[in-house]
Amino acid sequence: MLPTDAVFWFAEEASPGMRSAGAALLLLKRAPDSLRLRAVVERAVRETPRLRQKVVESPFHLRLPEWVEDPHMDLDYHLRREAVASPGDEAQLLIRAAVLLASPLDHARPLWETHVIEGLQGGRAAVLFKFHHSLMDGVGSLALLDRFTEKDAHGCRTGASPRPLAFGLRLPPAVALARDLTLSATAVARDAASAVLHPLMSARRAARLARGAVGLIRDLNRTPIQNPIAEGAAGISRRIDRWEVSLSDLHRVSAATRATINDLVLTAVSGAVGRYHALRGVRMHTLHAMVPVNLREESARHLLGNHVGMLNVELPVGQNDPARRLAYIQARTGAAKRDRRSALYPFLTRVVTMLPAVVFREILKKSVGRTNLLCTNVPGSEQRIWLAGREVQAFVPLAPVVEGSPLSIALFSYGDKLEIGITTDPEAIPDPDKLRAHLADAFEETLALGGALKPKSVRSHAKKCRGRRR
């Protein structure tokens, strides 16, 4: 297991409020045929060994946990059918999906589940694919998306048939520990030799690493912002909601303001979160958002596991002017990108996961509340996709919430829409529909920054969605 994977595994062991299941909710035009869907899942499991593997701890926690094949793999446990009371609407679907998302995964089995949810109006259905974050990150989930979905109703694959991932031999703990130490020593020796042979290149690299290290240390030493709303939230329950924004409009604003899509999203999220706090009678000037950064090369898009860094971005939630919010966020994300502090995150996790388990758990407990929310963006699919012969109408990404951090915003581009999944802890946010309404308004004013707003259509759509959920 990668150190960045082990962090999520150990976190959940440290506290039930740190459980880290992510998910994707696929809304389908019609319910899929049972046999055809089973065949799709069987194929994905056959092509992806990680879906057949469970986690095994090493004796005395001397090294990181391992992925080993589960000899008792039961496909019927991982592929289940659910139903809402017919004819079910979207609100009922999201309530049911939230209950499924909140239920902990069985650590004695492979860490994923697929739930088909039927009974929706007009014969529609949904599929919730749920996975433990130690299995993969958001970009890694795209590898599974390619294996589960097709590019048309006839079953043509979205990409070339992937090669199965190779299994490694499971070595005895002492041998495995010696192997890890040898690999680490070899890497150190290789870096030392490179420094001697290429001193100028090594000096530039060292300067870049030093700048990144300073930025990372500054992030880690930031004084946590105490959020009164988050107090008492256990990180166990879930509520989910969704929203969507035109990608074409966002790209026009991006071109007009020279801002990235991520910065525009953070600008809207800041406005929505600030207004929600004001509604609750809480005045906050800033909050910290954890923003994952993909560290994969394009050629490694198919890899599972967690290949990400983390940025701790300060959001100006108390600023009412969207242009000033955007400038504030651009300044902070720009500094983080220049020093590439997120690239040091895998090294930090490797160091932390080498600590004794009891020390590691204490570090995790003390980290509760250091970030106030999560915002993650996964590049999706420009083309429509099908699952078991049924068109996917919407693809809603869902990121975990944990103790002390009761809100996560996940983004996934699908067609010309940016799909937004909103996951909240009901103990901290009992009225997520109001948060979603504020998010709709905040995106409306963000789109207005670049003249991409169509006032009547956007405002009418926002009112329609707000009224639908009352």
C-alpha positions as CSV (number, residue, x, y, z in Angstrom):
1,M,0.0,0.0,0.0
2,L,1.3,3.5,-0.8
3,P,1.9,5.8,2.1
4,T,-0.7,8.2,0.7
5,D,-3.2,5.3,0.7
6,A,-2.3,4.2,4.2
7,V,-3.1,7.6,5.6
8,F,-6.8,7.0,4.9
9,W,-6.7,3.5,6.2
10,F,-5.0,4.5,9.5
11,A,-7.3,7.6,9.8
12,E,-10.4,5.4,9.9
13,E,-8.8,3.1,12.4
14,A,-8.0,6.1,14.6
15,S,-11.6,7.4,14.8
16,P,-15.0,6.4,13.3
17,G,-15.4,10.1,12.5
18,M,-12.5,9.9,10.1
19,R,-14.1,7.3,7.7
20,S,-13.2,8.2,4.2
21,A,-15.6,6.6,1.7
22,G,-16.0,8.5,-1.6
23,A,-18.6,7.7,-4.2
24,A,-20.0,8.5,-7.6
25,L,-23.7,8.6,-8.2
26,L,-24.7,7.9,-11.8
27,L,-28.2,8.9,-12.8
28,L,-29.5,6.7,-15.6
29,K,-32.3,7.2,-18.2
30,R,-33.7,3.7,-17.4
31,A,-33.0,0.9,-15.0
32,P,-30.2,-1.4,-16.3
33,D,-30.8,-5.0,-17.1
34,S,-29.6,-7.1,-14.1
35,L,-27.7,-9.7,-16.1
36,R,-26.0,-7.2,-18.3
37,L,-25.0,-5.1,-15.3
38,R,-23.6,-8.1,-13.5
39,A,-21.6,-9.0,-16.6
40,V,-20.2,-5.4,-16.7
41,V,-19.2,-5.6,-13.0
42,E,-17.7,-9.1,-13.4
43,R,-15.6,-7.8,-16.3
44,A,-14.3,-4.8,-14.3
45,V,-13.4,-7.1,-11.4
46,R,-11.6,-9.5,-13.7
47,E,-9.6,-6.7,-15.2
48,T,-8.9,-4.9,-12.0
49,P,-7.2,-7.1,-9.3
50,R,-7.5,-4.3,-6.7
51,L,-11.3,-4.9,-6.7
52,R,-10.6,-8.5,-5.6
53,Q,-8.2,-7.6,-2.9
54,K,-8.6,-6.8,0.8
55,V,-6.3,-5.1,3.3
56,V,-4.1,-7.1,5.6
57,E,-2.1,-5.5,8.4
58,S,1.6,-6.5,9.0
59,P,2.5,-8.1,12.4
60,F,3.1,-5.4,15.0
61,H,2.5,-2.7,12.3
62,L,6.2,-2.9,11.3
63,R,5.4,-1.9,7.8
64,L,2.5,-0.5,5.7
65,P,-0.6,-2.7,5.2
66,E,-0.7,-4.9,2.1
67,W,-3.3,-5.6,-0.6
68,V,-3.9,-9.4,-0.9
69,E,-6.5,-11.3,-2.9
70,D,-9.6,-12.2,-1.0
71,P,-10.2,-15.9,-1.3
72,H,-13.8,-15.4,-0.2
73,M,-14.7,-12.7,-2.7
74,D,-18.5,-12.6,-3.1
75,L,-19.7,-10.5,-6.0
76,D,-23.3,-10.6,-4.7
77,Y,-22.2,-8.8,-1.6
78,H,-20.5,-6.0,-3.6
79,L,-23.3,-5.6,-6.2
80,R,-26.7,-4.9,-4.6
81,R,-30.1,-3.7,-5.7
82,E,-32.0,-1.1,-3.7
83,A,-35.3,0.8,-4.3
84,V,-37.0,3.9,-3.1
85,A,-40.8,4.1,-2.7
86,S,-42.2,4.4,-6.2
87,P,-42.6,6.8,-7.9
88,G,-39.5,8.2,-6.2
89,D,-38.2,11.7,-6.9
90,E,-34.6,13.0,-6.7
91,A,-34.9,14.1,-3.1
92,Q,-35.7,10.5,-2.0
93,L,-32.9,9.2,-4.2
94,L,-30.4,11.5,-2.5
95,I,-31.6,10.5,1.0
96,R,-31.2,6.8,0.2
97,A,-27.8,7.4,-1.4
98,A,-26.6,9.4,1.7
99,V,-27.6,6.5,4.0
100,L,-25.6,4.1,1.8
101,L,-22.6,6.4,1.7
102,A,-22.6,6.8,5.5
103,S,-22.5,3.1,6.2
104,P,-18.9,1.9,6.8
105,L,-17.2,-0.5,4.4
106,D,-16.4,-4.0,5.7
107,H,-12.6,-4.0,6.3
108,A,-12.6,-7.8,6.0
109,R,-13.6,-7.6,2.3
110,P,-12.5,-5.6,-0.8
111,L,-13.2,-2.0,-0.1
112,W,-16.0,-1.1,-2.6
113,E,-19.7,-1.5,-3.2
114,T,-22.1,-0.9,-6.1
115,H,-25.7,-0.2,-5.4
116,V,-28.4,-0.1,-8.0
117,I,-31.3,2.2,-6.8
118,E,-34.6,1.7,-8.6
119,G,-38.2,3.0,-8.2
120,L,-37.6,6.5,-9.6
121,Q,-40.1,8.4,-11.7
122,G,-40.3,7.5,-15.3
123,G,-38.5,4.2,-15.0
124,R,-35.2,6.0,-14.2
125,A,-32.6,4.5,-11.9
126,A,-29.3,5.4,-10.3
127,V,-26.1,3.5,-9.5
128,L,-24.0,4.4,-6.5
129,F,-20.4,3.2,-6.8
130,K,-18.8,3.6,-3.3
131,F,-15.1,3.0,-2.5
132,H,-12.7,3.5,0.4
133,H,-10.2,6.4,-0.2
134,S,-7.3,4.1,0.4
135,L,-8.3,2.2,-2.8
136,M,-7.9,5.3,-5.0
137,D,-8.3,9.0,-5.3
138,G,-10.7,11.0,-7.6
139,V,-8.5,10.8,-10.7
140,G,-7.7,7.2,-10.0
141,S,-11.4,6.5,-10.1
142,L,-11.4,7.4,-13.8
143,A,-9.6,4.2,-14.5
144,L,-12.6,2.3,-13.1
145,L,-15.0,4.6,-14.9
146,D,-13.3,3.4,-18.2
147,R,-13.8,-0.2,-17.1
148,F,-17.4,0.1,-16.0
149,T,-18.8,2.3,-18.8
150,E,-19.2,2.3,-22.6
151,K,-19.3,5.0,-25.2
152,D,-22.6,3.9,-26.7
153,A,-25.7,1.7,-26.0
154,H,-24.2,-1.2,-27.9
155,G,-21.5,-1.9,-25.3
156,C,-18.5,-0.4,-27.1
157,R,-15.8,0.4,-24.5
158,T,-14.8,4.0,-23.7
159,G,-11.2,3.1,-24.2
160,A,-8.8,0.3,-25.2
161,S,-9.2,-2.8,-23.1
162,P,-6.9,-2.2,-20.2
163,R,-4.2,-4.7,-19.1
164,P,-4.8,-6.4,-15.8
165,L,-2.7,-5.0,-13.0
166,A,0.0,-7.5,-12.0
167,F,0.0,-9.1,-8.6
168,G,3.1,-8.9,-6.5
169,L,4.3,-11.8,-4.3
170,R,3.4,-11.5,-0.7
171,L,6.7,-11.7,1.2
172,P,7.2,-12.6,4.8
173,P,7.1,-9.5,7.0
174,A,10.9,-9.5,7.8
175,V,11.8,-10.0,4.1
176,A,9.3,-7.3,3.0
177,L,10.7,-4.8,5.6
178,A,14.3,-5.6,4.4
179,R,13.2,-5.0,0.8
180,D,11.7,-1.6,1.7
181,L,14.8,-0.5,3.5
182,T,17.0,-1.6,0.6
183,L,14.8,0.3,-1.9
184,S,14.9,3.5,0.3
185,A,18.7,3.2,0.7
186,T,19.1,2.7,-3.1
187,A,17.0,5.8,-3.8
188,V,19.1,7.9,-1.4
189,A,22.4,6.7,-3.0
190,R,21.0,7.4,-6.5
191,D,20.1,11.0,-5.5
192,A,23.5,11.5,-4.0
193,A,25.2,10.3,-7.2
194,S,23.0,12.6,-9.3
195,A,24.0,15.6,-7.1
196,V,27.7,14.8,-7.7
197,L,27.3,14.3,-11.5
198,H,24.9,17.2,-12.1
199,P,25.6,19.8,-9.4
200,L,23.8,22.7,-11.2
201,M,20.7,20.8,-11.8
202,S,20.7,19.4,-8.3
203,A,21.2,22.9,-6.9
204,R,18.1,24.2,-8.8
205,R,16.1,21.2,-7.6
206,A,17.3,21.8,-4.0
207,A,16.2,25.5,-4.2
208,R,12.8,24.5,-5.6
209,L,12.3,21.9,-2.9
210,A,13.4,24.4,-0.2
211,R,10.7,26.9,-1.4
212,G,8.1,24.1,-1.5
213,A,9.2,23.0,2.0
214,V,8.8,26.5,3.4
215,G,5.3,26.8,1.9
216,L,4.3,23.3,3.2
217,I,5.6,24.1,6.7
218,R,3.8,27.4,6.6
219,D,0.6,25.5,5.7
220,L,1.1,23.0,8.5
221,N,1.8,25.7,11.1
222,R,-1.2,27.8,10.3
223,T,-3.4,28.4,13.3
224,P,-6.6,26.4,12.8
225,I,-9.7,28.5,12.3
226,Q,-12.3,27.4,14.9
227,N,-15.7,27.1,13.1
228,P,-18.6,27.2,15.6
229,I,-20.8,25.4,13.2
230,A,-18.5,22.4,13.1
231,E,-18.5,21.9,16.8
232,G,-20.1,18.6,17.8
233,A,-20.1,17.2,14.3
234,A,-19.1,13.5,14.6
235,G,-18.4,12.8,10.9
236,I,-20.6,9.7,11.0
237,S,-23.8,10.8,9.2
238,R,-24.1,12.2,5.7
239,R,-26.5,14.3,3.6
240,I,-25.9,14.8,-0.1
241,D,-27.1,17.3,-2.7
242,R,-26.2,18.3,-6.2
243,W,-25.9,21.2,-8.5
244,E,-24.6,21.8,-12.1
245,V,-23.0,24.7,-13.9
246,S,-22.4,25.3,-17.6
247,L,-18.8,24.5,-18.5
248,S,-19.0,26.8,-21.5
249,D,-19.9,29.7,-19.3
250,L,-17.1,28.9,-16.9
251,H,-14.6,28.8,-19.7
252,R,-15.7,32.2,-21.0
253,V,-15.3,33.7,-17.5
254,S,-11.9,32.0,-17.2
255,A,-10.8,33.6,-20.5
256,A,-12.1,37.0,-19.5
257,T,-10.6,37.0,-16.0
258,R,-7.5,34.9,-16.7
259,A,-8.5,32.7,-13.7
260,T,-8.5,28.9,-13.6
261,I,-11.7,27.0,-13.4
262,N,-10.6,25.9,-9.9
263,D,-10.2,29.5,-8.7
264,L,-13.6,30.4,-10.1
265,V,-15.2,27.4,-8.2
266,L,-13.4,28.4,-5.0
267,T,-14.7,31.9,-5.4
268,A,-18.3,30.7,-5.7
269,V,-17.8,28.2,-2.8
270,S,-16.4,31.0,-0.6
271,G,-19.4,33.2,-1.3
272,A,-21.9,30.4,-0.6
273,V,-20.2,29.2,2.6
274,G,-19.9,32.8,3.9
275,R,-23.6,33.5,3.3
276,Y,-24.6,30.2,4.9
277,H,-22.6,31.1,8.1
278,A,-24.3,34.5,8.1
279,L,-27.7,32.9,7.9
280,R,-26.8,30.8,11.0
281,G,-25.7,34.0,12.8
282,V,-22.0,33.2,12.6
283,R,-19.6,35.8,11.1
284,M,-16.4,34.2,9.7
285,H,-13.8,36.2,7.8
286,T,-11.8,33.2,6.4
287,L,-11.9,29.4,6.5
288,H,-9.3,26.8,5.4
289,A,-10.2,24.5,2.4
290,M,-8.2,21.4,1.6
291,V,-7.7,21.2,-2.1
292,P,-6.3,17.9,-3.6
293,V,-3.8,18.3,-6.4
294,N,-3.2,15.6,-9.0
295,L,0.5,14.6,-9.2
296,R,0.1,12.0,-11.9
297,E,1.7,12.2,-15.3
298,E,-0.8,11.9,-18.1
299,S,0.6,8.4,-18.9
300,A,-0.3,7.3,-15.3
301,R,-4.0,8.3,-15.6
302,H,-5.0,4.6,-15.3
303,L,-3.3,4.0,-11.9
304,L,-5.3,3.3,-8.8
305,G,-4.1,4.5,-5.4
306,N,-3.6,8.0,-4.2
307,H,-1.2,10.1,-6.2
308,V,-2.1,13.5,-4.9
309,G,-0.7,16.4,-3.0
310,M,-2.8,18.7,-0.8
311,L,-3.1,22.5,-0.7
312,N,-4.5,24.3,2.3
313,V,-6.2,27.3,0.7
314,E,-7.5,30.2,2.8
315,L,-11.0,31.2,1.5
316,P,-12.3,34.8,2.1
317,V,-15.8,33.7,3.1
318,G,-16.5,37.1,4.7
319,Q,-15.8,39.0,1.5
320,N,-19.1,40.0,-0.3
321,D,-17.4,41.3,-3.5
322,P,-16.9,38.3,-5.9
323,A,-14.1,40.1,-7.7
324,R,-12.2,40.6,-4.5
325,R,-12.8,37.0,-3.5
326,L,-11.3,35.9,-6.8
327,A,-8.2,38.1,-6.5
328,Y,-7.6,36.9,-2.9
329,I,-7.9,33.2,-4.0
330,Q,-5.7,33.7,-7.1
331,A,-2.9,35.2,-4.9
332,R,-2.9,32.2,-2.6
333,T,-3.3,29.4,-5.1
334,G,-0.7,31.1,-7.4
335,A,1.9,31.2,-4.6
336,A,1.2,27.5,-3.8
337,K,1.6,26.5,-7.5
338,R,4.9,28.4,-7.9
339,D,6.6,26.7,-5.0
340,R,5.0,23.3,-5.7
341,R,4.5,22.6,-2.0
342,S,1.8,20.0,-2.8
343,A,4.5,17.8,-4.5
344,L,6.1,17.3,-1.1
345,Y,2.9,15.8,0.4
346,P,3.8,12.1,-0.6
347,F,7.1,12.5,1.1
348,L,5.5,13.9,4.2
349,T,3.0,11.0,4.4
350,R,5.8,8.4,3.9
351,V,7.5,9.9,7.0
352,V,4.3,10.0,9.0
353,T,3.3,6.5,8.2
354,M,6.7,5.2,9.5
355,L,5.9,6.4,13.0
356,P,4.5,4.0,15.6
357,A,0.8,3.4,15.3
358,V,0.0,5.1,18.6
359,V,1.9,8.2,17.6
360,F,0.3,8.3,14.2
361,R,-3.2,8.1,15.7
362,E,-2.4,11.0,18.1
363,I,-1.3,13.1,15.1
364,L,-4.6,12.3,13.3
365,K,-6.7,13.2,16.3
366,K,-4.9,16.6,16.7
367,S,-5.4,17.3,13.0
368,V,-9.2,17.3,13.5
369,G,-10.5,20.8,12.5
370,R,-7.3,22.1,10.9
371,T,-9.2,22.3,7.7
372,N,-12.8,23.4,7.6
373,L,-13.9,22.0,4.3
374,L,-12.8,20.0,1.2
375,C,-13.1,21.0,-2.4
376,T,-11.9,18.6,-5.1
377,N,-12.1,18.7,-8.9
378,V,-11.8,15.6,-11.1
379,P,-11.6,16.0,-14.9
380,G,-14.3,13.9,-16.4
381,S,-15.7,13.0,-19.8
382,E,-16.6,15.4,-22.6
383,Q,-18.6,12.6,-24.3
384,R,-21.8,11.0,-23.0
385,I,-21.3,7.5,-21.5
386,W,-23.4,4.4,-21.0
387,L,-23.6,1.9,-18.2
388,A,-24.9,-1.6,-19.1
389,G,-26.6,-0.1,-22.2
390,R,-28.3,2.8,-20.3
391,E,-27.3,6.4,-20.9
392,V,-25.8,8.2,-17.9
393,Q,-27.7,11.5,-17.6
394,A,-25.7,12.9,-14.8
395,F,-22.5,11.9,-12.9
396,V,-22.5,13.2,-9.4
397,P,-19.1,13.0,-7.5
398,L,-19.2,12.6,-3.7
399,A,-16.2,13.3,-1.5
400,P,-16.1,12.3,2.3
401,V,-16.7,14.5,5.2
402,V,-14.9,13.8,8.4
403,E,-14.9,14.9,12.1
404,G,-14.3,18.6,12.3
405,S,-14.7,19.2,8.6
406,P,-18.5,18.9,7.9
407,L,-18.6,20.0,4.2
408,S,-17.1,18.7,1.0
409,I,-17.6,19.9,-2.6
410,A,-16.7,17.5,-5.4
411,L,-16.6,18.5,-9.0
412,F,-16.8,16.4,-12.2
413,S,-17.0,17.6,-15.8
414,Y,-19.5,15.7,-17.9
415,G,-20.4,16.9,-21.3
416,D,-21.0,20.6,-21.1
417,K,-21.8,20.5,-17.4
418,L,-19.7,20.8,-14.3
419,E,-21.5,18.4,-12.0
420,I,-21.2,19.4,-8.3
421,G,-21.7,16.9,-5.5
422,I,-22.3,18.5,-2.0
423,T,-21.7,16.2,1.0
424,T,-22.5,17.6,4.5
425,D,-22.6,16.4,8.1
426,P,-26.2,16.9,9.3
427,E,-25.0,17.5,12.9
428,A,-23.3,20.7,11.6
429,I,-25.4,21.5,8.6
430,P,-29.0,20.5,9.3
431,D,-30.4,22.5,6.3
432,P,-28.2,21.6,3.3
433,D,-30.9,22.9,0.8
434,K,-30.1,26.4,2.0
435,L,-26.4,25.9,1.4
436,R,-27.2,24.7,-2.1
437,A,-29.4,27.7,-2.7
438,H,-26.5,30.0,-1.7
439,L,-24.1,28.0,-3.9
440,A,-26.5,28.6,-6.9
441,D,-26.5,32.4,-6.2
442,A,-22.7,32.5,-5.7
443,F,-22.1,30.8,-9.0
444,E,-24.5,33.3,-10.6
445,E,-22.5,36.2,-9.5
446,T,-19.2,34.5,-10.3
447,L,-20.4,33.9,-13.9
448,A,-21.2,37.6,-14.0
449,L,-17.5,38.5,-13.5
450,G,-16.8,37.6,-17.1
451,G,-20.1,38.6,-18.8
452,A,-21.0,34.9,-19.2
453,L,-24.2,35.2,-17.2
454,K,-27.6,34.9,-18.8
455,P,-29.5,36.6,-15.9
456,K,-33.0,35.4,-16.6
457,S,-32.2,31.8,-17.4
458,V,-29.7,31.3,-14.5
459,R,-32.0,33.0,-12.0
460,S,-35.0,31.0,-13.2
461,H,-33.2,27.7,-13.0
462,A,-31.9,28.5,-9.5
463,K,-35.5,29.3,-8.3
464,K,-36.8,26.1,-9.9
465,C,-34.2,23.9,-8.2
466,R,-34.8,25.6,-4.9
467,G,-38.5,25.2,-5.1
468,R,-38.3,21.6,-6.2
469,R,-36.6,20.6,-2.9
470,R,-38.8,22.4,-0.4
